Amino acid sequence: MLITLPPAPAAVVVDYNVSVPMRDGVQLRADVYRPSAEGRFPVLVYRTPYGKHEVPRVYTTVSRAVARGYAVVVQDVRGRYASAGTFDPYRQEGRDGYDTIEWAAVQPWSNGAIGSFGLSYPAAVQWLAAVESPPHLRAMVPAMTFATPSQFFYSGGAWDLSWAYWTAVNILPDLRVRANRDGPRTEDEARRAWARDEARILGQRPLLALTDFAGLAPWYTEWMRHAPDDPWWDWAELRGRYGRTSAAVLNWSGWHDEAYGPSGAITNFLGVWASRGAPTDAREARIALILGPWVHGVDATRRTRAGDRAFAPNAAVDYDGIVLDWMDRHVKDDSLAMTGAPVRVYLMGANQWIEAPRWPIPGIQADTLYLRSDRRLAAAPPADRDAPSSAFTSDPANPVRDPYHAAYGAHDLRALTARADVLVFETAPLASDVDVVGALHAELFVSTALRDVDLYVKVLDVAPDGTAFNLMSPGLEVQRASAVLGRTEPSRAPEDVFRLTWSELLTANRFRAGHRLRVMVMGAYQPHFSLNLQTGASERDSSRTLAGRITVWHDPTHRSRVVLPVLPLRAPR
């Protein structure tokens, strides 16, 4: 579908709907923005499924890049808007991205030096292309994206239901236009339809019985048919492939980035760092990492709030400026030295940026807090005299729900403590400030007669007035027992204790003196992820649920605990 666009500003030359041939003969279309001066320019590539015509209207990155002397290729990915072919999300972006980068390198307005940028899907396409090893790719800035399908399409073994919204609102309208099908044909129409149908779609069981996307988005059910550890997903796996690119990579995310949080940015940063010899300073590997207090989106990086939590003005950054500075250094003039620390993370609660040469932040010390029978979190492990366990009944017919599910970010979740199916453990009021920066680790010893369970471990900062802010995205908090242990047996006895671990409870937060650190344990947190039926059957194929008791053990033999990455207090910047 070709869309008429307004004339470009006088200082910019724009070639609209330029055909870019792929290796299989399919023609993708791009708009090329470049300075009006004669010459060859370094090129930035931006590939999107959301309509290339929207990019200069919604974002300022293109115009600012042209003003700095770049040509910018803004392309509709295969099967979207002006581009030919069939849309199959993510699966075609590696080869198509490679072909686009190499095409851009030999155009008469290009000097052959290529960079790529973008956030979310436009970030994922960068990684999928980069591991195909395009020779002309010098630098990339993939923001707020994934590293592995097991923590993107799924989280902790549970299917991520946010793909339903993405499909219904972001993708289907254009597919209906292309196929001349009935239904919402604009995002506004799709949002209104979603408001009407959300509860039904997200509550659908069996999952595979959903018919709303039939005939237009066959990949939605295809994804669900493959468990997160199925080798079928190898096409989307980045881990182990970082050595295939020599590009300079700026990894970027937010502590509250949608369902999956900063796991992708950190995993990718560490993977590239290791593939390049794991130097002492990440600058030697030509990589960097920015982690802010934001939710998903370019606009979020310019804001000083995430959900209901407010931060200082320094939480807002110049997204365009940071992207283009990276390109200036690694695409336009690779003789320029990297300036500033390669790792910058925002410490919530302190409202300050921490700068470091690598990740994890040097100087981190492990501090263990044990779950105790009086519902405390304490440095002293449980003793024989303490009650050995705490239990709750998990009922999929009445699951714990996120009261703020329509808006990611930090919210006051104190009301959840009133539920009988939420276990609450917390410290005494802290005597002094404590900075927690990095991956918290949780280890719970659990028993149940249920065939399968999900457990969520939520970490909160509780202020003296009772406000209890969550510190991370829900996808980091969930763990499905069967995803770790294999399918549990029907005869599992209640006293058969097993261990579940959480290794990516990622955050950076100062717990102020007088505050408490709270951990909540629950069997569901709807509607972010598919509901565990607790029968042992998959929610893809079944709808029957089973309620039952889940016991968390905290005795001298089974020391359920949370390990904090504590950073000794430092002077503010």
Steps between C-alpha positions, in 0.01 A plus 500: 500500500659829387426809708530858378737703713547877532804664341824480696664809652725693261822381672403135454469295184253212529459215256170331580417132452839398370504131407756291687538150351536204731694187403178312421376774266247658737508880488493688827440873494682772686500877531851642479572827679830674427662842514433726203875547445678293240717214614504161665389463859514248782166319514267407786244223445165483679268208421145490637174305480303804618502710182800691370273795423441544875868521598576866415168604650545318831878522550761773453795264460488502119502878460773541761708229333475672161598829664817326624590383153347151479281341239220301665324199348155447655354173377176308538593141582379217280123476471427831669352816347696588182720189494416184308505146636332328792551618856639229727614691810870486584572185296598685180673798653851354511540449127288801404699719736829374360382565143380851588825594673711376212272671246535830687879465501527517119253776417637816329414714805673258743863491610462135606503557879171371647339529842159386623270621773151448638303385801284188555433318169733746318764393755438127461551524124843653562618204706354244262685669214823554696544129572480440124833692483433778246851630416407870485323523839720709727272589791155438641275630779235234574281635780251309715511162332571132555792255518324164504150380406468332840491846659305679229223285357491326836620597846599241758321236292167689476362633169508880481144620438613848395553350153121494468478879538796551266340284234151645533592868519841547336495240224154387388364834368751517212466127432123548462555785255742290294266200498181710466356338812231631731587636841698791645726652235669772704675492836232725650228261389704206627547660843125551534441138403766388748331689783186302422664160447804503731352300788368233265824467301731493801266263686472257208566138594610286335732759353509331161122532469531875444359583156542879491829484309414206272597542135704816563754417769573126484834555673322593826376147562814354341711672766281359777534145368873506578620490860774749589768229501393356162792505249247647255580837657866491397430751222428764768782416742773763534697337779811330373500702176649830615835422344338529158499881515781748547264800517521743790186438708322737736253289701215695653199417718287596799437341837126494419525409131177312427485134595863404449684795656872558443587130476563523126727805519709354781526154343602650166753731662662214691492274196681749278743584783592132539527444124759779480730370767326636812724806546514685829330804348204456265629787285771267371227272366318798341185432696295701747193457720235751609232395748251765608186508715272491195214300358497399130543753222709787371267752664551329836869589498403869504275464803561518873231252605452127463145412591427681826858547613661838438871556452726803478538699175824312428295186425409652161766466230546611140439176311587648161816663627627183662427291188666750267801552724556123484475511122735797475759303692465162330353565154597850397848518656628186667817683601306679773552356846202390707431757769338441835443175680371216279246390762240744636214384722238704681469436871133541588434631846824699489420676170856474378694335218771247578789479255732201471746332261305174481200298619439379766606821671838448667483483879166317523472291817252218562266546795269209584158538657318186615127445502390444860187349653388831650490634143822692547795531268806482719876451477485215752400164349199315640544300821354169617255677728342692209195378313637312197271628224237740372220401263221642289229367272545585133176495302521568123128578506575797727859599419694792638460785253712804426278797590701715259542252214417758233801712594852371560725671749515537876172494689391481861419130551434506874140380446624159386615419852136467603459188286530164674673356193795742524787423738673812629850515650676825585790649685481718805532872422851554368741680729684660206478531122565183298581510128395186311638498143480206262348153509338387822494123538213319668496136609178345628446147625148399405265207530154437361269217398415694184651370177633841397512851643620847416667706769561873490756668722436873518747738665368831628626817668266583789504858627415595858154615384429149364549576130640181344656547157592206279854529363501300178306352212271199565678274252803488728289384794325187368626143505302198381596189695464261206727720286780432747420155636328333207134407519414423861344163579140459619622307804725777626466500878462827690820431694702455179690827507654650187705813441416791268744779425472847352822646363390816320307710749660807344481846652698791642339658804602680814298376795502805722545486877161428654379312191445125487585247232198280437477171309161370391451141379188406303378243250378739230516863391243534226465592221865538392566132437298191421338345804640178642205262526682307775369169362817416308321561168603790279276805481559485125280190474296487820273719710437302820664651807590359838545687827747382760744581775853620435747486789817707522753348738733705720660266750869430574506238222307705243628855527281696262675829440559811294854610418543873444774659284591783737718787383679685778371855521686752289492873455218616267575622149 
